[in-house]
């Protein structure tokens, strides 16, 4: 059954999507800004993520942390996240609290700057630095999130630098930077707003107009640096990282077609055949039969610009060398590329992907986020309704053509984690 989708745009450029579902008395509000780490300038890496934190520190009519308090007191949940090319903020609340969620989002879109102080910036800068320490620098394998894009994209590419940023760049961020970033990117014409769940459409439209209608559009954002890269790496790149880990781990990446293109769906199905769930080739062969891996998965980054990445992620079992692990993974890729996939494998992969997608769409929050994704990248949230058809149209021939083109040794990048020499000797 198609997801109901109603879209319109306010005069200030805000793109709005409404999706009614009265099966449960909850409603999700989801706001995507088309800005991420790719939009950062030199010397300000990590700024998009820092800014995500700043948006929860209050606005002209909302005190610091009051956004959390008001939503939680209303019985709702909320959060935000930053990615390479977008930042999103979201709340799920009881149906009768829709106005609260919309007002909070509108107040920080339209009136954030009067509440910004040096103390808030200093506090959140320290929070983000601690987050980097715990989730990246002191987390086993934690640096893969920044090492892999840095290896996959050239230094001049917007996806090359760290999403969470460096300590030096975070320290250098100023209140003037905050104001410039906000005025440039946090504008209604650079945002999409999705409301999904149990609400009245006429009431929702009136609330959106009331709270967001008077916010002025922006002056325009600077264009990204060129995003195009060759379809293949041009060889087999390899980086070895000694880390405080117990077991070797391999990330094997391939450049692949961007999210939403015909080639993307073939790549996604190929990844599912290789590494989705316990019935996948990698899990069946490396984990169960050969017993050289403890975990084996494959996934795409779902990047909509330049090039996407198909990534295989495999962790060795104790006593298995990284050389043996990498050789075994490469052998599975080579076999798939040489012999191809079967129709049954494609059918299984498509069924798993479709099941996950349909299950996610049952949640108001997940539905709102997916609609915002398609609205942001393609200005068409209704594309969510054709995703199952796009996947069902993928044939074994299409997957095999992708594998022959994209999985060769001229398009491989290995990011390898090994225990430090002192750890390995213990």
C-alpha positions in Angstrom: 0.0 0.0 0.0 1.6 3.3 -1.0 2.6 5.8 1.7 0.5 8.9 1.5 2.6 11.8 0.4 1.5 15.4 0.1 4.1 18.1 -0.6 4.2 21.9 -0.9 6.7 24.7 -0.6 6.4 27.8 1.5 7.2 31.2 -0.1 10.5 31.3 1.9 11.6 28.0 0.2 10.8 25.5 3.0 9.9 22.2 1.4 7.1 20.4 3.4 6.0 16.8 3.2 2.9 15.5 5.0 2.2 11.8 5.4 -0.9 10.9 7.4 -1.2 7.5 9.2 -3.8 7.3 12.0 -2.9 3.7 13.1 -1.2 5.0 16.3 -1.7 8.3 18.2 1.9 9.6 17.6 3.4 12.0 15.1 6.9 12.5 13.9 8.5 15.8 13.0 11.7 15.5 10.9 13.8 18.4 9.7 16.7 17.9 7.3 19.2 20.7 6.5 21.2 20.1 3.3 24.5 20.7 5.0 27.1 18.3 6.4 30.8 17.9 6.8 31.2 18.3 3.0 30.2 22.0 3.3 32.9 22.8 5.8 35.8 25.1 4.8 39.5 24.4 5.4 40.4 24.9 9.1 36.9 24.2 10.3 36.5 20.5 10.0 33.9 19.1 12.4 31.9 22.3 12.4 28.7 20.8 11.0 28.7 18.3 13.9 29.6 20.9 16.4 26.7 23.0 15.1 24.3 20.1 15.6 25.2 20.2 19.3 24.8 24.0 19.4 21.2 23.8 18.2 20.2 22.0 21.4 21.6 24.9 23.6 18.5 27.1 23.3 17.2 29.8 21.0 15.6 33.2 21.6 12.6 31.8 23.4 13.9 28.4 24.5 16.5 28.0 27.3 19.6 25.8 27.2 18.5 22.1 27.2 14.8 23.2 27.4 14.2 21.6 23.9 14.9 18.2 25.5 12.9 19.0 28.6 9.8 20.2 26.7 9.7 17.2 24.4 10.4 14.6 27.1 7.8 16.2 29.4 5.3 15.9 26.5 6.0 12.2 26.4 8.2 12.3 23.3 11.7 11.4 22.1 14.2 13.5 20.1 17.7 13.6 18.7 19.8 14.8 15.8 22.6 13.5 13.6 25.2 14.8 11.2 26.5 13.0 8.0 28.7 13.9 5.1 26.0 15.8 3.2 23.1 16.5 5.6 22.2 17.2 9.2 18.8 16.2 10.7 16.8 16.9 13.7 13.7 14.8 14.8 11.0 14.4 17.4 8.3 11.8 17.9 5.5 13.0 20.2 1.9 12.1 21.1 -0.4 13.5 18.4 -1.7 16.3 20.6 1.8 17.7 21.0 2.5 18.4 17.3 2.4 22.1 17.8 5.2 21.9 20.5 7.6 20.0 18.2 7.0 22.4 15.3 7.3 25.5 17.4 10.6 24.3 18.9 12.1 23.5 15.4 10.9 26.8 14.0 12.2 28.8 16.9 15.8 27.5 16.5 15.6 27.9 12.7 14.4 31.5 13.0 15.9 32.7 16.3 19.0 30.8 17.2 21.6 33.5 17.1 20.3 35.8 20.0 20.8 32.9 22.4 24.4 32.0 21.3 27.1 32.8 23.9 30.8 32.1 24.2 30.1 30.0 27.3 27.7 27.7 25.3 30.3 27.4 22.5 33.1 26.5 24.9 30.9 24.0 26.6 29.8 22.2 23.5 33.2 22.4 22.0 34.5 20.4 25.0 31.6 18.0 24.7 32.4 17.3 21.0 36.1 16.9 21.9 35.2 14.3 24.6 32.9 12.6 22.1 35.9 12.3 19.7 38.1 10.9 22.5 35.5 8.2 23.4 34.0 7.3 20.1 37.0 7.7 17.8 40.4 8.0 19.3 39.9 5.7 22.3 37.4 3.3 20.7 38.7 0.1 19.1 38.6 0.6 15.3 37.0 3.9 16.0 39.0 5.9 13.5 37.6 3.9 10.5 34.8 6.5 10.1 37.4 9.2 9.1 40.2 7.0 7.7 38.0 5.3 5.1 36.7 8.4 3.4 40.1 10.0 3.6 41.5 7.0 1.7 38.6 6.7 -0.7 38.4 10.4 -1.8 41.3 12.8 -2.8 42.3 15.6 -0.4 40.4 18.2 -2.4 37.2 16.3 -2.3 34.4 17.4 0.1 34.1 13.9 1.5 37.8 13.5 2.3 38.1 15.1 5.7 36.9 14.0 9.1 33.2 14.2 9.9 33.9 14.8 13.6 36.8 17.1 13.0 40.2 17.7 14.5 41.0 19.1 18.0 42.8 22.1 16.3 39.8 23.0 14.1 37.3 22.6 17.0 39.5 24.9 19.2 39.6 27.5 16.4 35.8 27.7 16.0 34.5 31.2 17.1 31.1 32.8 17.6 31.6 34.6 14.3 31.9 31.2 12.7 28.7 30.1 14.4 26.8 33.1 13.0 28.2 32.7 9.5 27.4 29.0 9.4 23.9 29.5 10.7 23.1 32.3 8.3 24.5 30.4 5.3 23.0 26.9 5.8 20.2 27.0 8.5 17.7 28.7 6.3 14.2 27.5 5.2 15.2 27.3 1.5 18.0 24.8 2.5 15.7 22.6 4.6 13.0 20.0 4.2 10.3 19.4 6.9 8.4 16.2 7.1 5.4 15.4 9.3 4.4 11.8 9.5 1.8 10.0 11.6 -1.4 10.8 13.3 -2.3 14.4 12.5 -4.9 16.5 10.7 -3.5 17.9 7.5 -5.3 21.2 7.6 -4.1 21.8 11.2 -0.6 20.8 10.3 -0.5 23.2 7.3 -1.7 26.0 9.5 0.9 25.3 12.2 3.7 25.2 9.6 2.6 28.5 8.1 2.3 30.1 11.6 5.7 29.0 12.9 7.9 28.8 9.8 6.2 31.2 7.3 7.9 34.4 8.5 11.4 33.0 8.6 13.3 34.7 5.8 15.0 32.7 3.1 18.8 32.7 2.9 21.1 34.5 0.6 22.3 31.3 -1.0 25.0 28.8 0.0 28.4 28.5 -1.7 28.7 25.6 -4.1 30.6 22.5 -3.1 34.0 21.8 -4.6 33.8 19.4 -7.6 32.4 16.0 -6.5 33.2 13.9 -9.5 35.8 11.1 -9.2 36.7 8.3 -11.5 34.4 5.3 -11.4 37.3 3.2 -10.1 40.3 3.8 -7.8 42.7 2.8 -10.5 44.4 0.2 -8.4 44.3 -1.6 -5.0 44.9 1.0 -2.3 45.9 -0.3 1.1 46.4 1.3 4.5 47.4 -0.6 7.6 46.6 0.9 11.0 48.2 -0.4 14.3 45.6 0.1 17.0 44.7 -1.0 20.5 42.6 -3.9 19.3 42.7 -7.6 20.0 41.7 -8.9 16.5 42.5 -7.8 12.9 39.7 -6.2 11.0 39.4 -5.4 7.3 37.3 -2.8 5.6 37.4 -3.5 1.8 35.8 -0.7 -0.2 34.8 -0.2 -3.8 33.6 2.9 -5.6 30.0 2.3 -6.7 27.1 4.2 -8.4 25.5 7.0 -6.3 22.4 6.5 -4.3 19.2 6.6 -6.3 20.7 5.7 -9.7 19.9 2.4 -11.4 23.4 1.2 -10.7 23.0 1.8 -7.0 20.3 -0.8 -6.7 22.4 -3.4 -8.4 25.3 -2.5 -6.1 23.1 -2.6 -3.0 21.8 -6.1 -3.9 25.4 -7.2 -4.6 26.3 -6.1 -1.1 23.4 -8.0 0.4 24.4 -11.2 -1.4 27.9 -10.8 0.0 27.2 -9.7 3.5 23.6 -9.2 4.6 22.6 -11.5 7.5 23.8 -15.1 8.3 22.7 -16.5 4.9 25.1 -14.2 3.0 28.2 -15.6 1.2 30.7 -14.0 3.5 29.0 -15.1 6.7 28.3 -18.6 5.4 31.8 -19.1 4.1 34.1 -17.2 6.4 32.3 -17.4 9.7 30.6 -20.8 9.5 32.5 -23.0 7.1 36.1 -21.7 7.2 35.8 -20.3 10.8 38.4 -17.5 10.1 36.0 -14.5 10.8 33.9 -13.7 13.8 31.7 -11.1 11.9 31.2 -10.4 8.2 28.9 -7.7 6.7 28.6 -5.6 3.6 26.8 -2.3 3.0 26.7 0.9 1.0 27.3 4.4 2.3 24.3 5.7 0.3 26.1 8.8 -0.9 24.1 10.8 -3.5 27.0 12.9 -5.0 30.1 12.0 -6.8 30.5 8.3 -5.9 29.0 6.0 -3.4 31.0 3.3 -1.6 30.3 -0.4 -1.2 32.1 -1.6 1.9 32.8 -5.1 3.2 33.6 -5.2 6.9 35.1 -8.4 8.3 36.7 -9.1 11.8 39.1 -12.0 12.2 38.8 -14.8 14.7 41.6 -15.1 17.4 44.7 -16.5 15.8 43.9 -15.6 12.3 46.3 -13.2 10.6 45.2 -10.2 8.7 46.9 -11.6 5.6 44.9 -14.7 5.7 41.7 -12.7 6.4 42.3 -10.4 3.5 43.1 -13.2 1.1 40.0 -15.1 2.1 37.7 -12.0 1.6 39.3 -11.2 -1.8 38.8 -14.9 -2.8 35.1 -14.5 -2.1 34.9 -11.3 -4.1 36.8 -12.8 -7.0 34.6 -15.9 -7.0 31.4 -13.8 -7.2 32.9 -11.7 -9.9 34.1 -14.7 -11.9 31.1 -17.0 -11.5 28.3 -14.5 -10.9 25.3 -14.6 -8.5 22.3 -16.8 -9.0 18.7 -15.8 -9.4 17.9 -17.3 -6.0 20.6 -15.2 -4.3 19.2 -12.1 -5.8 15.7 -13.0 -4.8 16.8 -13.6 -1.2 18.7 -10.3 -1.1 15.8 -8.3 -2.5 13.4 -10.0 0.0 15.6 -9.0 2.9 16.1 -5.4 1.8 12.3 -5.0 1.1 11.4 -6.5 4.5 13.7 -4.1 6.3 12.4 -1.2 4.3 8.7 -2.0 4.8 9.3 -2.7 8.5 11.0 0.7 8.9 8.1 2.5 7.2 5.8 1.2 9.9 7.5 3.6 12.3 6.4 7.2 12.1 9.9 8.4 12.9 11.6 6.1 10.3 9.0 7.0 7.7 9.5 10.7 8.2 13.3 10.4 8.0 13.1 8.4 4.7 10.7 10.9 3.2 13.1 13.7 4.2 16.0 11.9 2.6 14.3 11.7 -0.8 13.0 15.2 -0.5 16.5 16.5 0.3 18.4 14.6 -2.4 15.8 14.5 -5.1 13.0 17.0 -4.2 10.6 14.0 -4.4 9.7 12.2 -1.2 7.2 10.0 -3.1 10.2 8.1 -4.4 9.9 6.1 -1.2 6.9 4.4 -2.7 8.9 3.0 -5.6 11.9 1.7 -3.7 10.5 -1.9 -3.5 9.9 -1.8 -7.3 13.4 -0.6 -8.0 14.9 -3.4 -6.0 12.5 -6.0 -7.5 13.6 -4.9 -11.0 17.3 -5.9 -10.2 18.3 -9.1 -12.1 21.1 -11.4 -11.6 22.5 -10.1 -14.9 22.5 -6.5 -13.5 24.3 -7.6 -10.4 26.9 -9.6 -12.3 27.5 -6.7 -14.7 28.1 -4.4 -11.7 30.5 -7.0 -10.1 32.5 -7.3 -13.3 32.7 -3.6 -13.6 33.3 -2.5 -10.0 34.7 -5.3 -8.0 38.0 -5.8 -9.8 41.5 -5.3 -8.4 41.5 -1.9 -10.1 38.8 -0.7 -7.8 39.7 -1.9 -4.3 40.7 -0.2 -1.2 41.7 -2.0 2.0 41.7 -0.3 5.4 43.3 -2.9 7.7 43.4 -2.7 11.5 46.0 -4.9 13.3 46.9 -5.1 17.0 49.9 -3.0 18.0 53.1 -4.9 18.1 53.2 -4.8 21.9 49.7 -6.1 22.1 50.4 -8.9 19.6 53.4 -10.0 21.6 51.5 -10.4 24.9 
